[in-house]
């Protein structure tokens, strides 16, 4: 799974595309709410897609 551990509050998979929301893990340089993040490599890495919103 992800190279950066984070607190997943929502996760959906659509083919090769994974969308998630949640809170950063310990030591992660990220805002308190990750917003909507996306992975296109099976969940190994995630990139921000929509910031400044809560996913739950």
C-alpha positions as CSV (number, residue, x, y, z in Angstrom):
1,X,0.0,0.0,0.0
2,X,0.9,3.7,0.3
3,X,4.5,4.7,0.9
4,X,3.1,7.3,3.4
5,X,0.9,6.0,6.2
6,X,-2.2,8.1,6.6
7,X,-5.6,7.8,8.4
8,X,-8.0,6.7,5.7
9,X,-11.6,8.0,6.2
10,X,-12.8,7.1,2.7
11,X,-11.5,5.0,-0.1
12,X,-13.0,4.0,-3.5
13,X,-11.3,2.1,-6.4
14,X,-12.4,2.5,-10.0
15,X,-10.2,0.3,-12.1
16,X,-6.6,1.5,-11.8
17,X,-7.7,4.8,-10.2
18,X,-8.0,5.0,-6.4
19,X,-9.5,8.0,-4.6
20,X,-9.2,8.5,-0.9
21,X,-9.6,11.1,1.9
22,X,-8.4,11.2,5.4
23,X,-5.8,12.7,7.7
24,X,-2.0,12.7,7.5
25,X,0.0,10.1,9.3
26,X,2.6,10.8,11.9
27,X,5.5,12.8,10.4
28,X,3.7,13.4,7.1
29,X,4.1,17.0,5.8
30,X,0.5,17.7,4.9
31,X,-2.5,19.7,6.1
32,X,-4.7,18.3,8.9
33,X,-7.3,17.2,6.3
34,X,-5.9,15.6,3.1
35,X,-8.9,16.5,1.0
36,X,-9.3,14.2,-2.0
37,X,-6.2,12.3,-3.1
38,X,-5.7,10.0,-6.0
39,X,-3.5,7.0,-6.8
40,X,-2.9,5.6,-10.3
41,X,-0.3,3.0,-9.2
42,X,-2.2,0.6,-7.0
43,X,-2.2,2.8,-3.9
44,X,1.6,3.1,-3.6
45,X,1.6,6.9,-4.0
46,X,-1.1,9.5,-3.8
47,X,-1.4,13.0,-5.2
48,X,-3.7,15.7,-4.1
49,X,-6.7,16.4,-6.3
50,X,-9.0,18.6,-4.2
51,X,-7.7,20.3,-1.1
52,X,-9.3,22.4,1.6
53,X,-12.3,20.1,2.0
54,X,-13.2,17.3,4.4
55,X,-13.9,13.9,3.0
56,X,-16.1,12.7,5.8
